[in-house]
Amino acid sequence: MRHWQVVASSVALSAALVGGGISAQPASAAREASADLPGVHLWFTDSGGSGVPVVFVHAATGSSQVWEYQRPVFASRGHRVITYDRRGYGRSVADPSGTQPGTGADDLNALMDYLKIDRFHLVGTAAGGFVAWDYALSFPKRLRSLVVANSIGGVQDPEYQEAMQRLRTPDFLAMSPDMRELGPAYRVSNPSGAERWRELERTARPTSAQPPAQTFRNRVTFAQLETITVPTLLMTGDADMYAPPPIMRMFATHVKGSKAVVIPEAGHSGYWEQPEFFNRTVLDFIRKH
């Protein structure tokens, strides 16, 4: 069963867009729907149109709502923009009659089938980057390009896992989400934007019982990443405490031909903290592919 409604692009409504350095664009009609897929009623937004699709996959501290700085900008460049709530987030609801917990890659692939999209650009941030890597390994022929931002990637190599434990100490994990994920420059310079981020983080997970964390189609290792031939852009913030620039460069050495970019004055949420830089960099990259 499909549930359709027309919504206005948040760019005309959010004052934070101006604070983020993006001039407001005219509001455009987009559709929101719940797609009935195996194991989940997956909520998504779709700008529609005949442009090349770009699909955004959110972090564990958000939902599809966090892309309010990206939707209008990418749509204004002629792209068909698709965002969705990953299983267990936002308005996506697990269907107990189907397999649980499923994989993020399979949910995304089912959504692309549902929308009859053959090939697309994929942008994943933080935990959404886990899904993006798994998808690129599982369904590479469907991707025009891959962007993974501010993500530790879910790599399972023992040496890498040990390094992650040194980064994510108990003291670090005890901090509030905004302290871990928003850079100090942003928290100081844009208090209203930081508060909006906190609001979206607080409301990203429904209060009802959640399904178990999703699994992966692949055991992601650096050796596996070396098999990826999809054009790949890697990004992270210069103040990202989860995935600092040395971690991004580690990934770049294993993904052949990838491009690596450091986002200035940004923490773990580069798409939100520096949207103008993020959007320009991603648009320039995907235009070539």
C-alpha positions in Angstrom: 0.0 0.0 0.0 1.4 3.4 -0.9 0.9 6.5 1.1 1.7 9.6 -0.9 1.7 13.2 0.1 3.2 16.4 -1.3 5.6 18.4 0.8 7.4 21.7 0.3 11.2 21.7 0.2 12.5 22.7 3.6 14.9 25.2 2.0 12.2 27.8 2.0 11.4 27.1 5.6 14.6 26.6 7.4 16.5 29.7 8.6 19.5 27.5 9.2 20.0 27.3 5.5 21.0 30.9 5.3 23.2 30.5 8.4 24.9 27.5 6.6 25.9 29.7 3.7 23.4 28.5 1.1 21.1 31.1 -0.4 17.4 30.0 -0.3 15.9 28.6 -3.5 12.2 28.6 -4.3 10.3 25.8 -2.6 9.8 22.9 -4.9 7.2 20.1 -4.6 8.6 16.7 -3.6 6.8 13.5 -2.7 7.1 11.5 0.4 5.9 7.9 0.7 6.2 4.7 2.6 7.4 1.9 0.3 6.3 -1.6 1.3 9.6 -3.6 1.0 10.7 -7.0 2.3 10.8 -6.6 6.1 10.2 -2.9 6.2 7.9 0.0 5.4 10.6 2.3 4.2 9.9 6.1 4.3 11.5 8.1 1.6 11.4 11.5 -0.2 11.8 11.8 -4.0 12.1 15.1 -5.8 11.1 13.4 -9.0 12.0 14.5 -12.5 14.1 12.9 -15.2 17.5 14.0 -13.9 20.3 11.6 -12.9 19.4 10.3 -9.4 21.4 11.0 -6.3 20.6 8.9 -3.2 21.6 10.1 0.3 22.1 7.7 3.2 22.0 9.3 6.7 24.1 8.7 9.8 23.1 6.9 13.0 22.4 10.4 14.6 19.8 11.4 12.1 17.1 10.4 9.6 16.3 11.6 6.1 15.5 15.0 7.5 19.2 15.8 8.0 19.6 16.4 4.2 17.7 19.7 4.2 20.8 21.5 3.1 21.3 19.1 0.2 17.9 18.4 -1.3 17.1 21.8 -2.8 20.7 22.4 -4.0 21.1 19.1 -5.8 17.5 19.3 -7.2 18.3 22.8 -8.5 21.2 21.3 -10.5 18.8 19.0 -12.2 19.3 15.9 -10.2 16.5 13.6 -9.0 17.2 13.6 -5.2 16.2 10.7 -3.0 16.6 10.4 0.7 15.1 7.8 3.0 14.9 6.7 6.7 17.0 3.6 7.2 15.2 0.7 8.9 14.6 1.6 12.6 15.0 5.4 12.0 12.5 8.2 11.4 9.3 7.0 9.9 10.5 3.7 8.6 8.9 0.8 10.4 10.1 -2.8 10.5 7.6 -5.3 9.2 7.7 -8.4 11.5 6.2 -10.6 8.8 9.5 -10.1 6.9 13.1 -11.0 7.6 14.7 -9.1 10.5 17.0 -7.2 10.8 17.9 -7.4 7.2 20.8 -5.4 5.6 21.0 -1.8 4.7 22.3 -2.7 1.3 19.3 -4.9 0.6 16.9 -2.2 1.8 18.5 0.3 -0.5 18.5 -2.0 -3.4 14.8 -2.9 -2.9 14.0 0.9 -2.8 15.8 1.4 -6.1 13.8 -1.4 -7.6 10.6 0.0 -6.2 11.4 3.4 -7.7 12.5 1.8 -11.0 15.9 3.4 -10.8 18.7 1.6 -12.7 21.9 3.5 -11.9 22.5 6.4 -9.5 25.1 8.3 -7.5 25.3 7.2 -3.8 26.2 9.5 -1.0 26.6 8.0 2.5 27.8 9.8 5.7 29.1 8.3 8.9 27.1 5.1 9.6 25.4 5.7 6.2 28.9 5.1 4.8 28.8 1.6 6.2 25.7 1.0 4.0 27.4 2.7 1.1 30.5 0.5 1.2 28.4 -2.7 1.5 26.2 -1.6 -1.4 29.2 -0.8 -3.6 30.6 -4.3 -2.9 27.2 -5.9 -3.5 25.7 -4.0 -6.4 28.5 -2.1 -8.1 26.9 -2.1 -11.6 24.0 0.1 -10.2 26.4 2.9 -9.1 27.5 5.8 -11.2 29.7 7.0 -8.4 30.2 6.6 -4.6 30.7 9.3 -2.0 31.6 8.3 1.6 31.9 11.1 4.1 33.0 11.2 7.7 32.8 7.4 8.0 34.9 4.8 9.8 33.4 2.4 7.2 32.7 -0.7 9.3 36.0 -2.3 8.2 36.6 -5.5 10.2 40.4 -6.0 9.9 41.7 -6.6 13.4 44.5 -4.0 13.3 41.9 -1.4 12.1 39.5 -2.4 14.9 42.3 -1.9 17.4 42.9 1.6 16.1 39.2 2.4 16.4 39.3 1.4 20.0 42.1 3.8 20.6 40.1 6.6 19.0 36.7 5.8 20.6 37.8 5.7 24.3 35.2 5.4 27.1 35.7 9.1 27.8 35.0 9.9 24.2 31.9 7.7 24.0 30.6 9.3 27.3 30.2 12.7 25.6 26.9 13.9 24.2 26.3 13.2 20.5 26.7 16.9 19.6 30.1 17.1 21.4 31.3 14.0 19.6 30.0 14.9 16.2 29.9 18.6 15.7 33.2 20.4 15.5 34.1 23.2 17.9 34.2 25.8 15.2 30.6 25.1 14.3 29.3 24.9 17.8 30.8 28.3 18.5 29.9 30.1 15.2 26.4 28.6 14.5 24.4 28.0 17.8 21.1 27.9 16.0 22.4 25.3 13.5 23.8 23.3 16.3 20.5 23.3 18.1 18.7 22.2 14.9 21.2 19.3 14.6 20.4 18.3 18.2 16.7 18.4 17.5 17.1 16.1 14.4 19.3 13.8 16.4 16.8 13.6 19.3 13.9 12.7 17.0 15.7 10.4 14.7 14.8 7.2 16.5 11.2 6.5 17.5 10.5 5.7 21.1 8.9 2.4 20.3 10.9 -0.9 20.4 13.6 -1.0 17.8 14.7 -4.0 15.7 18.2 -5.3 16.2 21.0 -3.5 14.4 21.2 -4.4 10.7 23.8 -6.8 9.4 25.9 -6.6 6.2 26.0 -8.6 3.0 29.8 -8.5 3.1 32.5 -8.7 5.7 34.0 -5.4 4.8 37.8 -5.5 4.8 40.5 -3.4 3.2 41.2 -6.2 0.8 37.5 -6.1 -0.2 37.6 -2.4 -0.7 40.5 -2.9 -3.1 38.1 -4.6 -5.5 35.9 -1.5 -5.9 36.2 0.2 -9.3 33.3 2.6 -8.9 34.5 6.2 -9.0 34.9 7.1 -5.3 35.1 10.4 -3.4 36.2 10.3 0.3 35.6 13.2 2.6 36.1 14.0 6.3 36.3 17.0 8.5 39.6 18.4 9.8 38.1 18.3 13.3 36.3 14.9 13.0 37.1 12.9 16.1 35.5 9.7 14.8 37.1 9.6 11.4 40.0 12.1 11.3 41.9 12.8 8.1 44.5 10.0 8.7 41.7 7.4 8.7 40.3 8.8 5.4 43.7 8.6 3.8 44.0 5.0 5.0 40.8 4.2 3.0 42.1 6.2 0.0 45.2 4.0 -0.2 42.9 0.9 -0.6 40.3 2.3 -3.0 42.0 2.6 -6.4 41.7 6.0 -8.1 39.7 7.5 -5.2 39.8 11.2 -4.4 40.1 12.4 -0.8 39.1 15.8 0.4 39.3 17.4 3.9 36.4 19.7 4.8 37.7 22.7 6.7 36.5 23.6 10.1 34.2 20.6 10.3 33.7 17.7 12.7 31.8 14.5 12.0 28.8 16.1 10.2 30.5 17.8 7.3 27.3 17.8 5.2 25.7 19.9 7.9 28.5 22.0 9.3 29.9 23.1 5.9 27.1 22.5 3.5 28.2 24.9 0.8 31.7 23.3 0.6 30.2 19.8 0.9 27.6 20.4 -1.9 30.1 22.0 -4.2 32.6 19.3 -3.8 30.1 16.4 -4.3 28.4 18.1 -7.3 31.7 18.8 -9.0 32.7 15.1 -8.5 29.5 13.5 -9.7 29.2 15.8 -12.7 32.3 13.9 -14.1 30.6 10.5 -13.7 
